[in-house]
Amino acid sequence: MQKATIGQPSRLVWPALAICLLVSVSGCNRAAVRIPGASLSFPATPTLYSARKMYPYNAAVLLPIDLRQQHYEEHVAGTRWTGCRTDPFWANEAPTIIRDRIATELTASKLFARVSRAETEPNDMVIRTEIHAFCSQAFGFLIVRVAGITALKITLERNGRPLFQHKFERVVTDADPQYSGSQVTFIEQAMTVTMADSLRELLKDFLARLEQEVQVGTLPNPSLQSGPAASGRRAELER
């Protein structure tokens, strides 16, 4: 076995030097420095939202449209954090993850009698989503602050008629009480957790607003429906 001589760097030194150089040239934003394989799968972060009453609607959650590229550098939720390119996904998983989370939370909230991931009936309540931001940033060198950033424009429509539309925005950092991860972790794992936490908090806002819209009569009058699978023409209240 050949011994390493003094003044001859080992093979492990060069990757370390390369990482240090990358950090120095990327400024304070360390979101570009990844540790592949360090993070777990996108964590489950349930809202635990429970509706006060179940309404006899069929809700269809469609696959979101990813418009993040058009909203880079836009400030989110009135903070200094902006829409960005960095996320922990290897492929274009964001739309599927968001659709599944919306459908899961709607089902768990018991706000609607039935929730699906595709439009199944002409009179379904259809939920369309535009992704304006869904990413994470990490700033700092010795002390790193990580933030999960989510901005979604959500539209509820029925028979092609918009009934409700609102843009929801949330930012959660690893210093916030809403952060569910550990303070001692890899950067990429913290990025993943803060993203999941920001999406959870955003969906709490969405569910609360949606339930409020149902109560004030923005949506069709549930008393005029015969059940979850009611067919035929259903009267609607004007906004």
C-alpha positions in Angstrom: 0.0 0.0 0.0 1.4 3.4 -1.0 1.6 5.9 1.9 0.5 9.5 1.4 3.5 11.7 1.7 3.6 15.2 3.3 2.5 17.8 0.9 0.5 15.3 -1.2 -3.2 15.9 -0.7 -5.4 12.8 -0.3 -8.2 12.1 -2.8 -10.8 13.3 -0.2 -9.2 16.8 0.0 -10.1 17.8 -3.5 -13.9 17.3 -3.2 -13.8 19.3 0.1 -11.9 22.1 -1.6 -14.4 22.1 -4.5 -17.3 22.4 -2.1 -15.7 25.3 -0.2 -15.0 27.1 -3.5 -18.6 26.6 -4.6 -19.9 28.0 -1.4 -17.6 31.1 -1.7 -18.6 31.9 -5.3 -22.3 31.4 -4.7 -22.4 34.2 -2.1 -24.5 33.8 1.0 -27.2 31.7 -0.7 -26.3 28.1 0.0 -29.4 26.7 -1.5 -27.4 25.7 -4.6 -25.2 23.4 -2.5 -26.9 20.1 -2.3 -26.1 16.9 -0.5 -27.7 14.3 -2.7 -29.4 11.5 -0.8 -29.3 13.2 2.5 -33.0 14.1 2.6 -35.9 11.8 3.1 -39.0 11.6 1.0 -41.3 14.6 1.1 -42.6 14.5 4.7 -46.3 14.1 5.6 -47.4 17.3 7.4 -51.2 17.0 8.0 -53.1 20.2 8.7 -55.5 18.4 11.1 -58.2 20.8 9.9 -61.7 19.6 10.7 -64.8 21.3 9.1 -67.7 22.1 11.2 -70.1 20.7 8.7 -70.0 18.4 5.7 -71.5 19.7 2.5 -72.9 17.3 -0.1 -70.6 18.3 -3.0 -68.3 16.3 -5.1 -64.9 18.0 -5.3 -62.4 17.2 -8.1 -58.8 18.3 -7.5 -57.0 18.6 -10.8 -53.3 18.5 -11.4 -51.8 22.0 -10.9 -50.2 24.1 -13.6 -46.5 24.8 -12.8 -45.9 28.5 -13.4 -43.0 28.9 -11.0 -40.6 30.0 -13.8 -42.8 33.0 -14.5 -42.7 34.1 -10.8 -39.0 33.8 -9.9 -37.8 36.6 -7.6 -41.3 37.7 -6.6 -41.6 38.3 -2.9 -43.9 35.9 -1.1 -46.2 36.5 1.8 -44.8 40.0 2.4 -41.4 38.7 3.4 -37.9 39.1 2.0 -38.1 35.5 0.7 -38.8 35.1 -3.0 -39.9 32.5 -5.6 -36.8 30.5 -6.5 -35.5 27.5 -8.5 -34.2 25.4 -5.7 -36.2 22.5 -4.4 -35.4 18.9 -3.3 -37.1 17.1 -6.2 -35.1 15.2 -8.8 -38.0 15.3 -11.3 -41.1 17.4 -11.9 -42.9 16.1 -8.9 -44.2 19.3 -7.5 -47.6 19.4 -9.2 -48.4 15.8 -8.2 -47.3 16.4 -4.6 -49.5 19.5 -4.3 -52.5 17.9 -5.9 -52.3 14.9 -3.6 -51.9 17.1 -0.5 -54.9 19.2 -1.4 -57.0 16.1 -2.1 -55.8 14.4 1.1 -56.5 17.4 3.3 -59.9 18.0 1.7 -60.8 14.4 2.4 -59.5 14.5 6.0 -61.3 17.8 6.7 -64.7 16.2 5.8 -65.8 19.5 4.2 -67.1 17.8 1.1 -68.9 14.5 0.9 -66.5 13.1 -1.8 -63.1 14.1 -3.1 -61.4 12.8 -6.3 -58.2 13.6 -8.2 -60.0 14.0 -11.5 -63.2 15.5 -12.8 -65.8 12.8 -12.8 -69.2 14.4 -13.1 -70.4 17.5 -15.0 -71.6 19.2 -11.7 -68.4 18.6 -9.7 -66.7 21.3 -7.8 -63.4 21.6 -9.7 -60.3 22.8 -7.9 -57.7 24.3 -10.3 -54.3 25.4 -9.0 -51.5 27.5 -10.4 -48.1 27.1 -8.7 -46.4 30.5 -8.4 -43.8 29.4 -5.8 -42.9 26.1 -4.2 -39.2 26.0 -3.3 -36.7 26.5 -0.5 -33.8 28.8 0.1 -30.8 28.6 2.5 -28.9 31.7 3.4 -25.8 32.1 5.6 -22.4 30.5 6.0 -21.6 29.7 9.7 -25.3 30.1 10.7 -27.7 29.0 8.0 -31.3 30.1 7.8 -33.6 27.8 5.7 -37.0 28.8 4.4 -39.8 26.9 2.7 -41.7 29.1 0.3 -45.2 28.3 -1.2 -47.6 30.5 -3.3 -50.6 28.9 -5.0 -53.4 30.6 -6.9 -56.5 28.4 -6.3 -59.7 28.6 -8.3 -62.9 26.7 -7.5 -65.3 26.4 -10.4 -68.4 24.5 -11.4 -69.6 23.9 -14.9 -66.9 26.3 -16.1 -68.1 29.1 -13.9 -65.5 30.4 -11.3 -67.1 30.5 -7.8 -64.0 31.3 -5.8 -60.4 32.4 -6.6 -57.6 33.5 -4.2 -53.8 33.5 -4.1 -52.5 31.9 -0.9 -48.9 32.5 0.2 -46.9 31.1 3.1 -43.2 31.1 4.2 -41.9 28.9 7.1 -38.3 29.1 8.2 -36.4 26.7 10.5 -36.6 29.4 13.2 -40.4 29.5 13.2 -42.7 27.6 15.6 -44.4 26.0 12.6 -41.1 24.3 11.6 -41.5 20.5 12.4 -37.9 19.5 11.7 -34.7 19.3 13.6 -32.2 22.1 14.1 -29.4 19.6 13.5 -29.8 18.2 10.0 -28.5 18.4 6.5 -29.4 21.5 4.5 -31.4 19.6 1.9 -33.5 17.8 4.5 -34.2 21.1 6.2 -35.2 22.5 2.8 -37.7 19.6 2.3 -39.2 20.0 5.8 -39.7 23.8 5.5 -41.3 23.3 2.1 -43.7 20.8 3.6 -44.5 23.0 6.5 -45.2 26.0 4.4 -47.5 24.0 2.2 -49.3 22.7 5.4 -49.8 26.2 6.7 -51.0 27.4 3.3 -53.6 24.6 3.1 -54.9 25.5 6.5 -55.6 29.0 5.2 -57.2 27.6 2.1 -59.5 25.2 3.9 -60.6 27.9 6.4 -61.3 30.3 3.6 -63.1 27.7 1.5 -65.3 26.7 4.4 -66.1 30.4 5.0 -67.1 30.8 1.4 -69.5 27.8 1.7 -71.1 29.3 4.8 -71.7 32.7 3.4 -73.3 31.3 0.2 -70.6 31.8 -2.4 -71.0 28.1 -3.4 -74.3 26.4 -4.5 -76.9 26.0 -1.8 -76.4 22.5 -0.4 -80.0 22.4 0.8 -81.1 22.2 -2.9 -79.0 19.1 -3.5 -80.3 15.6 -3.0 -77.0 14.0 -2.1 -73.4 13.5 -3.0 -74.2 12.1 -6.5 -77.2 14.4 -7.2 -77.8 15.0 -10.9 -79.7 17.4 -13.0 -79.8 21.2 -12.8 -78.9 22.5 -9.3 -79.7 26.1 -8.3 -76.8 28.3 -7.4 -76.7 31.3 -5.2 -75.3 34.5 -6.7 -72.0 35.7 -5.3 
